[in-house]
Amino acid sequence: MKKILAIFVLLTFFSTPSTTVSAEESLTYYAKVLSAVNFYSSPNADSDMFIIPETYFVLLIGEENEFYKAKYLDLFGYVKKDEVVPMQGTPSSPYPQETFRNFNDNGLTVYEHPKTTSTAIGKLSYEGVYTLYGIKTGEEILEHSTNIWYFCKYETDSGNKTGYVFSYYCDMFDEFPENTEYYPEITEPLKFYVENENQPSGLNDTVIAIIVLSVSLPCLIILYLLLSPSKKGKLGKRFARKKDYYEFNEDDL
């Protein structure tokens, strides 16, 4: 039995799953917009959505060819690498917090693109106040008015959506204030992932115990059946009978 116990201990030791793994930790960087740049929906120069106001920041979370994957306010998109400056610091107010009001008493149509020939996707209510992400030039609907459109967020029954509205019917916004936060520039290539060794695997003690038991118990049962006293007794009797059969007896002479 002691031998069986020793074997079981060895099996438990070698079958215990490792609780450490090699993992990758993601890294992010804030980059300052020194001059107005475009925010893109995809890593494609034709997918620009609006202009990010200068002096603010974007959070860089990855890269793809000549673009950084970035976060701006609650939007995810892309900026060109050569148009932003990665910095060593975390700004307290990285994004503008600007809103505007619609004063068109008939409501204001939201379009998929900054032109009336694109798809109408929603409508802003009269005197409603909405989040302003940035501006983009588009169609001048009224002659001698403006060609500036606002890229904004509005609420619907299915959740928040974004689109363009003609800025001529909007007020309570003049311009984006300057963000004066500045940090040392990062000059070396950015690394967005770093490999960390010996990270916890996430398995708790109960799960580990179940795994160890499920692996070790079948082996223990097999060893017990092979080395149990009843098996040894039967083997001993069979051997004794064979020994009696071949034994030489002098009385028979």
ABEGO torsion letter per residue (X at the ends): XAAAAAAAAAAAAAABBBABBBBBBBBBBBBBBABBBBBBABBBAAABABBBBBGBBBBBAEBBEABBBBBBEABBBBBBAAABBBBBEBBABABBBBBBBBABAAEBBBBABBBAABBBAEBBBBGBBBBBABBBBBBBABBGBBABBBBBBBBBAAEBBBBBBBAAABBGBABBBBBABBBBBBABBBBABBBBBGBBAGBBAAAAAAAAAAAAAAAAAAAAAAABAAAAAAAAAAAAAAAAAABBBAAAX
